[in-house]
Amino acid sequence: MKKGQKKLLVIILLMAGFCFMHLRADANVELSPYIIGAVCRPDQLQDAAGRQATYRENLHIYLYNPRKEVLKVDHVRINGCDLSTLITADDVLWYVVNPLEIPSSAFGELIIRYMEMGMAPAAVKVELLDAQGKVVGSGMVPVTSQEPVACQAIGFEEDYKTIYLYVLPADMDNITIKEIYCNGKKAAFWGEKVLEKGCVSPVVINLSQPIGRHVFVMIKLITDKGTSYLLSRIIEPFFSIGMYRCHRYGGNFRSAERERYERNFGKWAQPYLEYLTGPGRAGCAVPQWLDDCQKHFINTIAPDFTTWIHVPEAVTLLKERNLRLVSQKNDPAIISYPGLHHLYLADEPTGINAARSLSKRLQALRKSCNSRIPCKIVFCNLGSSPCDYTYIDAADYDVYPIGASAQGVPFGVGGGIRALQRIMAPRPVGFVPQAFRSHPDKKTLGGWRRFPTPDEERWMVYSAIANGAKSITYFAYSLESYEPVEGVGTAAMVGIPEAVDLWQEIGRINLELAVTGPWLMKGCLLKQYRVNGLEVSLIGVGKDTLLVIPINRNYSLITGNICEEYIPQRLKKIVLPVNLPPYLSVVKSVFEVTHNGMEELNFTTIGGKATINLPALETGKIIVLTSASNLKSKMESRRVSLAGTE
C-alpha cells in the first residue's frame, strides 16, 4: 500500500471511529436512565400524647430529561402497573409530576402517595408515557428509606443566585456534606464541616447564574454517608402580609339597614356593597379599600378579590399600587400578572376524596400556567389530613383562638404552625390570624362578640413567626351588623374605638414584619426553649444572623361575657440567654426591630453564649443578633423607605 493510501485509510478509520462514538453517544443520550433516584418518606406525626406516629408514606422518584425536546408525561407505570389503576384499586391515594413539562437537560419529580405504610416497593421500574401511550422514558432504581440529611427549610436571595438550605442529619454521627450539585452543576457552598446530630444546620449555596422565580430546582447533596435529593420550587423571597375579605352575607340585611348603609356609603367607603348598591358603586370604593390596606402595610390581597370587580380592572388597581394577589381564578389576565403570588386551591379540605379531587384540580391549574405559579391550601384540622395534601407548594394554618379551648390554653398557634411545618417541610407555611370566631348564636347570644385586643393580635402574629411562619393573612373586612367580630376594617372606619386601636396595632405589627420579611423568608427555626416565663425561638438566617423572638408566657385569662381574654403581665429588666451556634462566634450588634426604628440592646458574649439585656416585654419582639456590621443600618433604611420618618 502506498504512503498516500495509508494516510487516506487512517483518516477514513478516524472519521469512522468518530462517527461511531458520536452515534453511540447519541444512543446513550436516548437510552440513559431517566430515573436518577428514589426515596420513601413516611409521614412524621405525633399522637395526642406527643409520641411519634406514622400514617402513610410518599415515594419520591427523581427524574431527568436527557432529550433535546420537552418531556411531557401523561401517565406512569410502576413495576408494570399503571398508577391510575392503583388509584382505582385504592392502593395509591394520588400521584403528581413536578413540573408537568420537564425541559431538556432539566429535572423533575414523581410523587406517589400510598394508602398504607410499607406499600412502597424496594425497587422501582418506572415507565413514563405520553398522551398516546408511548413510553417516552424509563429506568430502574432502588428505593432508599434512609437519607443522610433531610431539608427543613429553603430560602433564596432576591437575585436568585444564593440558596439558603437548612438540613437535619439522619440519626447518624459525623455526617459531612462533601459536594452539592444544583440542576446538575457543581456549586460552591458554605456549611459546617461536620453536621451535629439532632441539630438543624445552615448551608449557603452560591451559584454563578441566577435560577429564576417560581421554577423548580434540583439539589443533590453528596455526603460521606450517601446522597440526598431535593426538588424544590423557588418560592419568591417576599414576605406576604395579606388580607382576606369576608364572605357574602348580603341576604341578612333588612330594608332599614340597607337604607342606612346606602346613606353612609360615602363615609364608610367599603367595596363590599355590591349587594346593596350594585357593582358600579361597589367598584368605586375598591381603590379606597386598597389604599387603606397599604396604609397598614398589607401588601397582598387574598381571595376572592377578583370576584367583586372585573378581572382586568382588578389587575389594573393592583398594578397601580404594586400589590400582590392570591387568586382562586386562573384567568389569563391573572396568570400573566407579575404580582400573582399564589393560586389558592382550597380552604380547610379534609378526607381522601378531597385530596384526590384537589390533586386533579392542582394539575389543571398547573397546566393553565405551565407550572409557573405556586398553589396553596389553608388548613385548620391538623390531624392526619394535611399529610394527604403534600403535593401542594405552600400551606397556611388558621385557628380560632380565644374560647376555642375549655382548658384555658389560648390560641394554639405555635404548636399548629410547628406541626404543619413538619408535614410540609421544606415548603413555606403561613398563618391566618382570625378576628375571632363569628356567627354568634342568636338564640343563646353566645359566640365571640368582640375584636381581638391589640395585645392578642400581636401575641397571635408573633407566636406564628416565632414558630417559622413565612406569611400572615388577616381575616377580614365586613359590613354585616350581625357579624361585629369580623368587621375590623369597617368598624375602624366608622370610629368604633376597639377596632381603631386594633387596626393601628396591625399597622405597627405589619411594618415590623415588612422590615424583617426578607430575613424571615430566608431563615429557619433552629431551636426553642423556655426561660423566665418566656418562650424563646432562634431563627437562623444564613451564617451570620440570628432572629431571637421571645414570647411572653406570663399572662392571665379573664373569662366572662366576652369569653376568655389574654392579659399579658409586663416583664421588666429581662436577662435573656442565647446559646450561639458554632459558626456564629463573633457578635457585632444586637438590636430590636420596632415600628419606630432599630433599638440597640446591651449584650455580652462569653464562651459561645450571648446574654441580652431586654428592658421590657409585653407580648413579643423581634431581636436581631448578628456578626454583620451593616445589618442595623440596612434594616433602618428599609423601615424608612417603607414608612418614612415618623
Disulfide bonds with the S-S distance in Angstrom:
none
